[in-house]
Amino acid sequence: MDPRLQAVAEWAADALRQHSSVNVVADLEAVAGDASFRRYYRLRYRNHSWIVVDAPPEHEDSQLFMQLAKQWYSQGVRVPQPLAADTERGFMLLEDMGDTWLWHALREEPHAQEGISGWYRQAIEQLLALQQLPTRELAAYDNTLLQREMALFRDWLCQQHLQLALSEAELAMLQRTFDALAERALAQPQVVVHRDYHSRNLMVLDDGTLGILDFQDAVAGPPTYDLVSLLRDCYVHWPEAWVEELAGEYWEAARPLGIYLGDWSRFRQDFDWMGLQRHLKAAGIFARLSLRDGKHDYLNDIPNTCRYLLAVSQRYDELADFHQWLHSRVMPVLPKEVGESA
């Protein structure tokens, strides 16, 4: 066993003894992780289990994660109950929410549309609850962060992965597009933003409810961000009419809560343009995960993500240049580069 794994195993067993007086053996089982530097393990004792997280402090902020987990759990948001932490070493002990991502359930079980709609409506209810929590301790989703995220698409997907030699005119067009999307995002109200609210961070629990994972990157930003992450998920694609129906239900619920007060026309454009920002970021991250971190499976999610960019940009005259460029320069090379048909 490598020294760090040995250390986190011994720490977790000791923390559990202190938390519940359970004399558990320091024997960890690896469980599926995410796109970060964190590693996840399961610690078992008879018919009980807990999740142990190893989050290297040079890469991950365990203190913020635990702070948010405690605050949100105490406010009734269904995140894993935080049990113990050594934030200096990046070790955490959490409630075990099982292994069933919403994404797994959507793909592997023959659920009726009514059941799927129920899960999504529950996810929207939880999102509305999250968006009513205070934002004072969260960093702002400001122009610098929005621009840095969109630049991932240009730098990692287009220039490095697809090896596109972008002209000065193309770079200027992309920057105008980024500026327009950032301006639209910054004009929205500011609420708690999970920042990765989708089917691979929502867990189907034994009682049929949904649990929320991977919220350590939360910021204060636009209310449409998490909604579009959920409904225009990079990992699963739904008919646009259904997406619009659920987005409309969110909008109707958000207005009396004071979360979003604009009319439907404004909301629809905010939702669309926020999705463009989100999907530019995601496509760039998927390319970076392959090139920098050797996580090549994420390349398979780039075509779906870019199809969102193509479909939504087509609706707006202001984005005509970006749409045409995406159609002629990026989409034709995705099948060859990624290995899937576009």
C-alpha positions as CSV (number, residue, x, y, z in Angstrom):
1,M,0.0,0.0,0.0
2,D,1.4,3.4,-0.9
3,P,2.2,5.6,2.1
4,R,-0.6,8.2,1.4
5,L,-3.2,5.5,1.1
6,Q,-2.0,3.9,4.3
7,A,-2.2,7.3,6.0
8,V,-5.7,8.0,4.9
9,A,-6.9,4.5,5.8
10,E,-5.5,4.7,9.3
11,W,-6.9,8.2,9.8
12,A,-10.4,7.2,8.6
13,A,-10.6,4.2,10.9
14,D,-9.5,6.3,13.8
15,A,-11.9,9.1,12.9
16,L,-14.8,6.6,12.7
17,R,-13.9,5.1,16.1
18,Q,-14.1,8.6,17.6
19,H,-17.3,9.5,15.7
20,S,-19.3,6.3,16.4
21,S,-17.2,4.1,18.6
22,V,-17.0,1.5,15.8
23,N,-13.8,-0.5,15.8
24,V,-13.4,-0.8,12.1
25,V,-10.4,-2.2,10.2
26,A,-8.4,0.3,8.1
27,D,-9.2,-1.5,4.8
28,L,-10.4,0.7,2.0
29,E,-12.1,-0.1,-1.3
30,A,-11.6,2.2,-4.2
31,V,-14.8,3.7,-5.7
32,A,-15.4,5.6,-8.9
33,G,-14.0,9.1,-8.9
34,D,-14.6,12.3,-10.8
35,A,-12.5,14.6,-13.1
36,S,-10.5,16.0,-10.2
37,F,-7.4,15.0,-8.3
38,R,-9.5,13.5,-5.5
39,R,-9.6,9.8,-4.8
40,Y,-12.6,8.1,-3.2
41,Y,-12.7,5.0,-1.0
42,R,-15.4,3.0,0.8
43,L,-14.9,1.9,4.4
44,R,-17.2,-0.9,5.5
45,Y,-18.3,-2.3,8.9
46,R,-20.9,-5.1,8.8
47,N,-23.9,-3.6,7.0
48,H,-22.7,0.0,7.2
49,S,-20.3,2.0,5.0
50,W,-18.8,5.4,4.7
51,I,-16.9,7.3,2.1
52,V,-13.3,8.4,2.6
53,V,-11.9,11.1,0.4
54,D,-8.2,11.8,-0.3
55,A,-8.0,15.3,-1.7
56,P,-4.3,16.4,-2.0
57,P,-4.2,19.9,-0.4
58,E,-1.9,21.2,-3.2
59,H,-4.7,20.6,-5.7
60,E,-8.0,20.6,-3.7
61,D,-9.6,22.8,-1.0
62,S,-11.0,20.4,1.5
63,Q,-11.6,23.2,4.0
64,L,-14.1,24.9,1.7
65,F,-15.7,21.6,0.9
66,M,-16.3,20.8,4.5
67,Q,-17.5,24.3,5.3
68,L,-20.1,24.1,2.5
69,A,-21.1,20.5,3.4
70,K,-21.8,21.5,7.0
71,Q,-23.7,24.6,6.0
72,W,-25.8,23.0,3.3
73,Y,-26.5,19.8,5.2
74,S,-27.7,21.9,8.2
75,Q,-30.0,23.8,5.9
76,G,-31.7,20.6,4.6
77,V,-29.9,20.4,1.2
78,R,-29.2,16.7,0.6
79,V,-25.5,16.6,0.5
80,P,-23.4,13.9,2.2
81,Q,-23.3,14.4,5.9
82,P,-19.8,15.5,6.8
83,L,-18.4,13.4,9.7
84,A,-14.7,14.3,10.1
85,A,-11.9,16.0,8.3
86,D,-8.1,16.6,8.4
87,T,-8.1,19.6,6.0
88,E,-4.3,20.1,6.3
89,R,-3.7,16.6,4.8
90,G,-6.8,16.6,2.7
91,F,-8.6,13.7,4.3
92,M,-12.4,13.6,4.7
93,L,-15.0,11.1,6.1
94,L,-18.5,11.4,4.7
95,E,-21.8,9.7,4.6
96,D,-22.0,7.0,1.9
97,M,-24.7,7.8,-0.8
98,G,-24.1,4.6,-2.7
99,D,-23.0,4.0,-6.3
100,T,-26.0,4.9,-8.4
101,W,-25.5,8.2,-10.2
102,L,-28.6,9.6,-11.8
103,W,-26.8,9.0,-15.1
104,H,-26.5,5.3,-14.3
105,A,-30.2,5.0,-13.5
106,L,-31.1,6.9,-16.7
107,R,-29.0,4.6,-18.9
108,E,-29.3,1.2,-17.2
109,E,-32.9,1.0,-15.9
110,P,-36.0,0.9,-18.0
111,H,-37.8,3.8,-16.3
112,A,-40.9,5.4,-17.8
113,Q,-40.8,9.0,-18.8
114,E,-42.9,9.8,-15.8
115,G,-40.3,8.5,-13.4
116,I,-37.5,10.3,-15.2
117,S,-39.5,13.6,-15.0
118,G,-40.0,13.0,-11.3
119,W,-36.2,12.8,-10.8
120,Y,-35.6,16.0,-12.8
121,R,-38.4,17.9,-11.0
122,Q,-36.9,16.8,-7.7
123,A,-33.5,18.0,-8.9
124,I,-35.0,21.4,-9.7
125,E,-36.7,21.6,-6.3
126,Q,-33.3,20.9,-4.6
127,L,-31.7,23.5,-6.9
128,L,-34.2,26.1,-5.9
129,A,-33.5,25.3,-2.2
130,L,-29.8,25.7,-2.8
131,Q,-30.3,29.0,-4.6
132,Q,-32.0,30.5,-1.6
133,L,-28.9,29.9,0.7
134,P,-26.6,32.9,1.5
135,T,-23.7,33.6,-0.9
136,R,-21.6,35.8,1.3
137,E,-18.8,33.3,1.8
138,L,-18.6,32.3,-1.9
139,A,-16.3,33.7,-4.5
140,A,-17.9,35.7,-7.3
141,Y,-18.5,34.1,-10.7
142,D,-16.9,37.2,-12.2
143,N,-15.7,38.2,-15.7
144,T,-12.2,36.9,-15.1
145,L,-13.5,33.4,-14.2
146,L,-16.1,33.3,-16.9
147,Q,-13.5,34.3,-19.5
148,R,-10.9,31.9,-18.2
149,E,-13.4,29.0,-18.5
150,M,-14.4,29.9,-22.1
151,A,-10.7,30.1,-23.1
152,L,-10.4,26.4,-22.4
153,F,-12.4,25.7,-25.5
154,R,-10.1,27.8,-27.7
155,D,-6.9,26.7,-26.1
156,W,-7.4,23.0,-25.3
157,L,-10.0,21.8,-27.7
158,C,-9.4,23.9,-30.8
159,Q,-5.7,24.7,-30.8
160,Q,-4.2,21.7,-28.9
161,H,-6.6,18.8,-29.4
162,L,-8.0,19.6,-32.9
163,Q,-4.8,21.3,-34.0
164,L,-6.7,24.2,-35.6
165,A,-4.5,27.1,-36.6
166,L,-6.8,30.0,-35.7
167,S,-6.3,33.3,-37.6
168,E,-6.4,36.7,-36.0
169,A,-9.9,37.2,-37.3
170,E,-11.1,33.9,-35.8
171,L,-9.5,34.7,-32.5
172,A,-11.1,38.2,-32.5
173,M,-14.5,36.6,-33.3
174,L,-14.2,34.1,-30.5
175,Q,-13.3,36.9,-28.0
176,R,-16.3,39.0,-29.1
177,T,-18.5,35.9,-28.5
178,F,-16.9,35.3,-25.1
179,D,-17.4,38.9,-24.1
180,A,-21.1,38.8,-25.1
181,L,-21.7,35.6,-23.2
182,A,-19.9,36.9,-20.1
183,E,-21.8,40.2,-20.2
184,R,-25.1,38.4,-20.3
185,A,-24.2,36.1,-17.4
186,L,-23.0,39.0,-15.2
187,A,-26.3,40.8,-15.7
188,Q,-28.3,38.0,-14.1
189,P,-29.1,37.9,-10.3
190,Q,-26.5,36.3,-8.1
191,V,-27.3,33.1,-6.2
192,V,-25.4,30.0,-5.0
193,V,-24.0,28.1,-8.0
194,H,-23.0,24.5,-7.5
195,R,-21.1,24.7,-10.8
196,D,-21.4,21.0,-11.8
197,Y,-25.0,20.2,-11.2
198,H,-25.7,17.3,-13.6
199,S,-26.5,13.5,-13.8
200,R,-23.1,12.4,-12.7
201,N,-23.1,14.4,-9.5
202,L,-26.7,13.5,-8.5
203,M,-27.1,10.2,-6.7
204,V,-30.2,8.1,-6.6
205,L,-30.5,7.1,-2.9
206,D,-32.2,4.0,-1.5
207,D,-35.4,6.0,-0.7
208,G,-35.7,7.3,-4.3
209,T,-34.5,10.8,-3.4
210,L,-31.5,12.5,-5.0
211,G,-28.3,13.4,-3.2
212,I,-25.8,16.1,-4.4
213,L,-22.1,15.6,-4.8
214,D,-19.0,17.5,-5.9
215,F,-19.9,21.0,-4.8
216,Q,-16.5,22.3,-3.6
217,D,-16.2,24.7,-6.6
218,A,-19.4,26.6,-5.7
219,V,-19.5,30.3,-6.4
220,A,-22.0,33.2,-6.4
221,G,-23.3,33.6,-9.9
222,P,-26.2,33.3,-12.4
223,P,-29.2,31.2,-11.4
224,T,-29.4,29.7,-15.0
225,Y,-26.0,28.1,-14.8
226,D,-26.9,25.0,-12.7
227,L,-30.3,24.7,-14.4
228,V,-28.7,24.5,-17.9
229,S,-26.0,22.1,-16.5
230,L,-28.9,19.8,-15.4
231,L,-31.2,20.0,-18.4
232,R,-28.6,20.3,-21.2
233,D,-26.3,17.7,-19.6
234,C,-23.0,17.0,-21.4
235,Y,-23.5,13.3,-20.6
236,V,-27.1,12.8,-21.6
237,H,-29.3,14.5,-24.3
238,W,-33.1,15.1,-23.9
239,P,-35.6,16.4,-26.5
240,E,-35.6,20.2,-26.6
241,A,-39.4,20.4,-26.0
242,W,-39.0,18.6,-22.7
243,V,-36.0,20.7,-21.7
244,E,-38.1,23.8,-22.4
245,E,-41.0,22.5,-20.4
246,L,-38.8,21.8,-17.3
247,A,-37.0,25.2,-17.7
248,G,-40.4,26.8,-17.8
249,E,-41.4,25.1,-14.6
250,Y,-38.2,26.3,-12.9
251,W,-38.8,29.9,-14.1
252,E,-42.4,29.9,-12.7
253,A,-41.1,28.6,-9.4
254,A,-38.1,30.9,-9.2
255,R,-40.1,34.1,-9.7
256,P,-42.1,34.1,-6.4
257,L,-39.0,33.1,-4.5
258,G,-37.2,36.2,-5.9
259,I,-34.5,34.1,-7.5
260,Y,-35.2,35.3,-11.0
261,L,-37.6,38.1,-11.7
262,G,-37.2,38.6,-15.5
263,D,-39.8,37.7,-18.0
264,W,-39.9,34.4,-20.0
265,S,-38.2,35.9,-23.1
266,R,-35.3,37.3,-21.1
267,F,-35.1,34.0,-19.1
268,R,-35.0,31.9,-22.2
269,Q,-32.1,33.9,-23.7
270,D,-30.2,33.9,-20.3
271,F,-30.7,30.1,-20.2
272,D,-29.4,29.6,-23.7
273,W,-26.4,31.9,-23.5
274,M,-25.4,30.6,-20.1
275,G,-25.5,27.2,-21.6
276,L,-23.1,28.3,-24.4
277,Q,-20.7,29.5,-21.7
278,R,-21.0,26.2,-19.8
279,H,-20.5,24.1,-22.9
280,L,-17.5,26.0,-24.2
281,K,-15.9,25.4,-20.8
282,A,-16.9,21.7,-20.7
283,A,-15.6,20.9,-24.2
284,G,-12.3,22.5,-23.3
285,I,-12.1,20.6,-20.0
286,F,-12.8,17.3,-21.7
287,A,-9.9,17.9,-24.1
288,R,-7.6,19.0,-21.2
289,L,-8.5,15.9,-19.2
290,S,-7.3,13.8,-22.1
291,L,-4.2,15.8,-23.1
292,R,-2.9,16.7,-19.6
293,D,-4.4,14.0,-17.3
294,G,-4.6,11.0,-19.5
295,K,-8.4,10.6,-18.9
296,H,-9.4,9.9,-22.5
297,D,-13.0,8.7,-22.0
298,Y,-14.1,12.3,-21.7
299,L,-13.4,12.8,-25.4
300,N,-16.5,10.8,-26.1
301,D,-18.6,13.6,-24.5
302,I,-17.2,16.4,-26.7
303,P,-19.6,15.8,-29.7
304,N,-22.7,16.0,-27.7
305,T,-21.4,19.2,-25.9
306,C,-20.5,20.8,-29.2
307,R,-23.9,19.9,-30.7
308,Y,-25.5,22.0,-28.0
309,L,-23.2,24.9,-29.0
310,L,-24.2,24.5,-32.6
311,A,-28.0,24.2,-32.0
312,V,-28.3,27.1,-29.6
313,S,-26.0,29.6,-31.4
314,Q,-28.2,29.1,-34.5
315,R,-31.1,30.8,-32.8
316,Y,-29.4,34.2,-32.3
317,D,-28.4,36.7,-35.0
318,E,-25.8,38.1,-32.6
319,L,-24.0,34.8,-32.7
320,A,-24.2,34.1,-36.4
321,D,-20.5,34.5,-37.0
322,F,-19.7,32.1,-34.2
323,H,-22.3,29.6,-35.4
324,Q,-21.0,29.6,-39.0
325,W,-17.4,29.2,-37.8
326,L,-18.4,26.3,-35.5
327,H,-20.3,24.7,-38.3
328,S,-17.5,25.0,-40.9
329,R,-14.3,24.7,-38.8
330,V,-15.0,22.6,-35.7
331,M,-17.8,20.2,-36.2
332,P,-16.4,18.6,-39.4
333,V,-13.2,17.5,-37.6
334,L,-14.9,16.2,-34.4
335,P,-15.8,12.7,-35.7
336,K,-12.3,12.0,-36.9
337,E,-10.6,13.4,-33.8
338,V,-13.0,12.1,-31.1
339,G,-14.1,8.8,-32.7
340,E,-17.8,9.4,-32.8
341,S,-20.1,10.6,-35.5
342,A,-21.3,14.2,-35.2
